[in-house]
Amino acid sequence: MIGYEKEKNGSFYVWLAGVDYRYRRLGALTKMFDYFSVWVEEEGYICITIKTRNDKRNMLSYLIKNGWNFTKVEEKEDILKNEIYLIKEL
């Protein structure tokens, strides 16, 4: 997981998050997000933002199940490439 302060609004942006397919469904992503969330909050941020795409169904499903909320959709020519922005309040 890699992230940075993208905007000066109290949010921390997750630029890259993922788990090798051989280790999926073992709780690794949840552990990473849990650790990351604590660290981000300790650093004084109030929320975490992330962007994914329609074709990343596993990530979308994970984010929805774990309390992330949609903020906007950036439409692309190919609907599967639509970029979906989400936020999680800390």
N, C-alpha and C positions, 0 to 999 in steps of 0.2 A: 504494500500500500504506500502510495506517494501522494503528498498533498502540499499545499502552500496557501498563503494568504493572497487571494486573487483580488479582493475588493476591500476597501477600508470601511466595512459595515458590520464588523463583528463576526463575520463568517469565515470558515476555513474550507477550502475547496479540495475535494478528493480528485486528483488528476488521474490516478491509476489505481485500480483495486482488482485483484483477481487471485484465483487459486488454480494451480495446475490441475487439469482434468482428472488425473490419477488420485488426487486427494480431496476431491469435491464430496460434499455430503458427509463430511467428518467433523464439521464444526469449525474449520480453520478460518473461514471468512468472518464468522461471528466472533471468534476470539480476537481477530485483527481489528474489527470494528469496535469491539468493547475496549480494547487497549487504546486504540486511536481516539475514541470518544473521551476517555478519561484524560488523556494527555492534552487534547485540544481544549477541553474545559479548564484544566489546570493552567493553560497558557492564556486564559481570559477570553476565549471565544464563546459566543452564545449559540452558534449553530454550525452545522456542517452542510455543505452543498456538494452535489455530484451531478454529472451528466452521463446519460447512457443512451442507447438507441433501441428502437423497436425490435431489432433482430437479436438483441441480448436478453432473451426471455428469462433465462435463469436469474440474471442480475435484477431485472425488473421485478420478478416475483419475490426475490429475497428482500429487496428494498421495501416493497409494499407490505410484506408480512412483518417487517421490523419497524414499522411506524414512520417511514419516510413519506413526505407529501409532495405531490406534483406542484411545480410553480409555473412552468411553461413548456410548450412544445415548439420546436423549430422545424418547420416542414421542409422536406427535401423532395426531389423529383421521385425518388424511390421511397415509398412509404415505410419500408423496413429500415431505411437509413434516417428516419426522423429522429432528431435529438430531443431527448426528454430530460428536463431539468427537475431535480428534486432537492428537498431540504429536510433536515432533521434538527429540531430544536434540542438543545442540551438542558 
